[in-house]
Amino acid sequence: MQMRKPGNSGLEVSAIGLGCMGLSFGYGPATEKSEGIKLIRSAFDQGVTFFDTAECYGPFVNEELVGEALVPFRDQVVIATKFGFQDGDSTKPLDCRPERIRAVAEASLKRLKTDRIDLFYQHRVDPGVPVEDVAGTVRDLIQEGKVKHFGMSEASAQSIRRAHAVQPVAVLQSEYSLWWREPEQKVLPTLEELGIGFVPFSPLGKGFLTGAIDATTAFDKTDFRNVVPRFSEENRKANAGLVDVLGKIATDRDATRAQIALAWLLAQKPWIVPIPGTTKLHRLNENVGAAAIDLSADDLAAIEVALHQITVVGERYPAHMQQRIDR
């Protein structure tokens, strides 16, 4: 596995990380604990050194799973977790008050079975708390040795600048993929200017770009894609053209759709580190294999031409979740 430096903070991680949320939360029933540990440790065996979790995944149980799985390799990996929701519950309002941030840090350290959080993200920008106060609190935690790096998620360029002036932001995590390219407009140029790394979540379009989902797919009743407009039956049918294009490119490269989608992200900037998630070992192996695919300038140009002929339809979040995105 190749290594990458996402930004100028000193962080160095595997070119592809592992988003652990889906093992416990969001995409149907939680994976059995022993199977989750097996998958996380298999990722490490294949060279993955970057693992992403959050207190609200479960809530809490995903941090416990990640912590237990990584105890044998703790000093060889980078663990990222997040704060930001009241009581650690993503269905409740945001809560990024300094005292709440400190409480989350202490609780996360225990669940993760560690003495430091490598990367501590503000999960969403809280309009009720100045980002300067948030950054200042994480700065204090860094000075105390409890946190090593500060990150933000789904933050606007303006909020990133404000926070960065107080405590350097090491990494921004936001959605970015072949079917969601909004960060290219303002966020990526800001990150490049400031030397901040970028960690795309949902780099496979919440599974859609793999080709495993079509208009007939039925999701588990607990799968949050049931309420995502882009995953309505009508929109899945309308967006099938993008999957078809990916399939043609993948066939030409003797790769899979998922591998091309991840390789495309890796080719955008050397400081981008995607974190695809999965509950299946064969999908993990597939995703890790994307790091070995080097798309040529001609490949990238062909993808751009194909994408310009496709209009992706459907909002990426329902209205109540859209309101939590910092514009």
Secondary structure, DSSP 4 states (H G I P E B T S, - for coil): --EE--BSSS--EESS-EE-GGGTSSBSSPPPHHHHHHHHHHHHHTT--EEE--TTTTTTHHHHHHHHHHGGGGGG-EEEEEE-BGGG-TTSPB---HHHHHHHHHHHHHHTTSS-EEEEEESS--TTS-HHHHHHHHHHHHHTTSEEEEEEES--HHHHHHHHTTS-EEEEEEE-BTTB-GGGTTHHHHHHHHTBEEEEESTTTTTGGGT---TT----TTBGGGG-GGGSHHHHHHTHHHHHHHHHHHHHTT--HHHHHHHHHHHH-TTB------S-HHHHHHHHHGGG----HHHHHHHHHHHHT----S-SS-HHHHTTS--
